[in-house]
Amino acid sequence: MRKEDRHKLIMREINLHNKVLSTDLSVLLNISDDTVRRDLKELAETGKLLKVHGGAASKSFVAPFNLQNEVYALNEKKKIAEKTLKLIKNDMVVLTEGGTTILELAKMIPENLKATFFTISPQVAITLSDHSNLEVITIGGKLNKNANLHVGASVINQLVDIKVDLCLLGANAFSAEDGLTDLDWDIVQVKKALIRASKKTAVLSISEKLNSTQKIRICSPNQINYLITELPPESALLAGYRNETLSLL
């Protein structure tokens, strides 16, 4: 495979899943670990990604406030954010993680909405703070620098003491068979706690991330109440996700 083609595939995986492991790329591309390291080094030097321990991360995911970072599938994510707004009502208590789709949602919150938002994302908290009628509470802990999310035991302990109306989660990977999965152990543990703290949970995901699975399970599909994509609910691509417990938006 030509280097240019490898680089395109690497960037697609990073844009889709926010972070990739070098070992996974080696298997996917059928190349040596040394070749993966060289490719990631070149892509990092040209400013297309960030090298992290064991792999690479999307620049727009780690630092979405940087206007020079191009957000992957931005129009699709804006469409998902618009759909998600329909779930948020006055006086609700909402719990969110971070990520570019949820940041787009935070920007769209109407000024007349009165609600309380808990979040484990400093960037989401800052964006929500621009809305005068929102009460914004940040759940703090150790900062996972690869995702800009608070993680760790202190976050999980704080989540035990709350029960919110709606939890909004981004997706690294989601499938009808394996549910919501990720590859970062600390983030998985916090996302499990987010779901436990919520009456209902929505997964916000561009359709390209569907039918994919990462190494660690967060929850099964029947623990999710809403799946929100840019596609119309009747899309044939969503046929495998239609069931009695999961609403498609």
Secondary structure, 3 states (H helix, E strand, C coil): CCHHHHHHHHHHHHHHHCEEEHHHHHHHHCCCHHHHHHHHHHHHHCCCCEEECCEEECHHHHCCCCCCCCCCCHHHHHHHHHHHHCCCCCCCEEEECCCHHHHHHHHHCCCCCCEEEEECCHHHHHHHCCCCCEEEEECCCEEECCCCEEECHHHHHHHHCCCEEEEEEECCEEECCCEEEECCHHHHHHHHHHHHCEEEEEEECCHHHECCCCCEEEECHHHCCEEECCCCCCCHHHHHHCCCCCEEC
